[in-house]
Amino acid sequence: MAAKKKKKAAPKKKAAPKKKAAPKKGSSSVGNAAVRDRKLLGPMVGSTYYPQDLVVRGQKLLLALASRIESEQPRGDSVFALTHATTEAFNDLQEAFWNAGSEIETVAREAIAADVAFILRTYGYDVDIEEAIAPRDW
């Protein structure tokens, strides 16, 4: 009787390193944990008056502002170029609110201003919030 040959065990493959999860589509990469963890536009979230898809768009505008501050690191009042661009984007979003039977009114205005001020303070800017959102038409 012939002796049975033992099969060699296949070499174990090393597990591929786990890939980091890709950022969600449309999300901004923000390194600051305080900004990432903040409930942006908090008073608007969950309210039936504000279309939630538009609230999410507003939150993305604020996260994009933070991301641009991190990447561009403007000095002093030059941060206003970024805050003004964000404010103008909210101006554009106002029409979508109107079309949905809503608007950027007192609660929304205060929420947007508070979050812009929070973002600016978080990154060390000591500027006048009214100047930061000067181009607003809401």
N, C-alpha and C positions, 0 to 999 in steps of 0.2 A: 504494500500500500504506500502510495506516495505521500510524503509529508505535506501538510497544508502550509502554504506560505502565508505569513501574516501580512495583511495589508498595512502599509504605512499610513498613518493618520495624516490627512491633509494639513499642511501648516495653517495655523490660525491666522486669519487676516486681522490686522489692527483695525479697530473701529475708526471710521473717518471722523475727524474732529467735527463737533457740532457747529453748524453755521449759526451765526447770530440771525435772529429773525429780522427780516427786511422791514424797514419802516412801513407803516400802513400807507396806502395810497393817499396822497394829499396831505400827509402830516409833515410838519416841519421838524427838523432836528434841533432840539433845544437842549443844551448841556446843563443848564441851571435847574437843579431839582426843585427849588422853590417855585419857579415859573411852571415847570412841567406838572407839579402837583397841585397847583392852584386851580380851583374851579372857576375858570374864566367865564365872564358874563353870568355869574351865579344866579342873580335875581331873574334872569330870563330863561334859564334852563328849567324845563318842565312846565312852564307857563303855557296855558292854552292860547293866550293872546299872541304869542310870538311863534311863528312857524319854526319848528325845531331844526329843519334843514338850514334855515337862514341863520339861526343861532350858531350852529356848527360852523357855517361859513365865517361868521364873525369871530369865533374862537380861533379858527385857522389864520385869520388876518392878524390876530394878536400874537399867536405863536410865531408867525412869519416875522413880525416886528422883532420879537426877542431873538430869533435866529439871525436876523440881519445885524442886530446890535452886537451879537457874539462874534459874527464873522467879520464885520466891517470895523468894529470898535471905534466909532466916531468920537471925537473929542469935543467936550463942552456943547455949545449950542449947535454944532453941526449935526447932532442927533435929531434936530428938528426936521431935517430932510427926510429921515426915516419915519418919524411920527406923522409928518404931514402927508406922506404917501399913504400911510395906513389910514389916516383920517379921510383922505379922498376916496380910498377904497370903501370905507364905510358910507361915504356920501353916495357912491354908486350903488351900494347894497340897499340904500333907502328905497329906491324905486321898486326893488323886489319885495320889500316889506309892504309897500303900498299896494302892489298888485295882489298880494296875499291877504289884503284886508287888515293890515297891521301897520305899524309905523315905529320909527325910532323916536320915542317920546321920553318923558321925564325919567322913568325907571331905566330905560335902555341907555339914555344919554349918560346918566350917572354911573351905570355899570361899565360902559365903555371908558369913560374918563377915569374911573377908579382903577380899572385894569391897566390902562396906559400908564397912569401914575405909579402903580405898583411895579410894573415892568421897569420903568425908568429908575425908581428908587432901588430896585433889586440890583441893577447894574451900576449903581453909584452916581446917577445923575441927580443933581439938585436943581431942577428947572421948574418954571411956572407951568402948570398943567394947561392953563388957558392958552399959553403960547404954543405948547406942544400939540394941541388939537385945534389951533387957530383956523384952519380952512374948513372946519365943520359947517355943514348947513342943515343940521338936525338939532 
